[in-house]
Amino acid sequence: AVWSGDVAARWSNLRDQISAGANLSLSGIPNWTHDIGGFAVEDRYSKQDPAALPEWRELYLRWFQFGAFSPLFRSHGEFPLREIPQVSEGDPAMRAALIHYDKLRYRLLPYIYTLAAGTWFDDGTIMRPLVMDFAGDKRAWGIDDEYMFGRALLVAPVSEFKARARQVYLPAGSDWYEEASGKRIAGGQDYTAPAPREQMPLFVRAGSIVPLGPEVQWSGENPQGPLTIHIFPGADSSFTLYEDQCEGLGYARGEFARIRLVGLAPVQSVG
């Protein structure tokens, strides 16, 4: 795995991580990460200037939201301390949002683990610039501040202080479901997505199957727990779930399972 280095805790550095990860994925290196919150912080943050505290907390929360949909999810940096109870002390809304994205990351493990297996077995990737999945849509070619996380999820991080909405381009060739509202939106257009401080715009491609696992505190807590299979209608769909022992090198000896899930879009009657 590689990471983007000791980046600074600045909004411009957060913005640069999005395109950096997308470009590195295009180069064939799937296991990439970054320091959530930025490694090196300015004095106004490290010395806990009260006037700078709201901006630090918002920067960290926005970076954390992006980190939850990065190939490797990790917070790392100098003071201030980054543990959830400490970085959000006195800000219950921030704490609830951090916990939400932490739990969501763990629930997404069946999906993410399958993507990770694809990097080994199929020379695949996890973080995918839009051009990889929508090469026929020229609008998607130059967009580097949003990306696909696998083939199902479109992630649009917020990288501006006090932004409470952002423009998201939804590629043509598919409809999209807004994760927060469940609203179905046609592709091939710009969409103004609500983005309160505690919520990052996230969309699911119509025709996707997304497996979620149980709510756990660590990856090995309940590896055989129940799965919830989410099917997003609008096109024929498929997803090949990958499972193995979650540790060791058994996968290299064929000790794994691949379970194909298929959903067929209903046929519309005519006349």
Buried (B, 14 or more C-beta within 10 A) or exposed (E): EEBBEEBBBBBEBBBBBBBBBBBBBBEEBBBBBBBBBBBBBBEBBBEEEEEBBBBBBBBBBBBBBBBBBBBBBEBBBBEBEBEBEEBBBEBEEBBEBBEBBBBBBBBBBBBBBBBBBBBEEEEBBBBBBBBBBBEEBEBBEEBBBBBBBBBBBBBBBBBBEEBEEBEBBBBBBBBBBBBBEEEBBEBBEEBEBEBEBBBBBBBBBBBBBBBBBBEBEEBEEEBEEEBEEBBBBBBEBEBBBBBBEEEEEEBEEEEBEEEEBEBEEEEEEEE
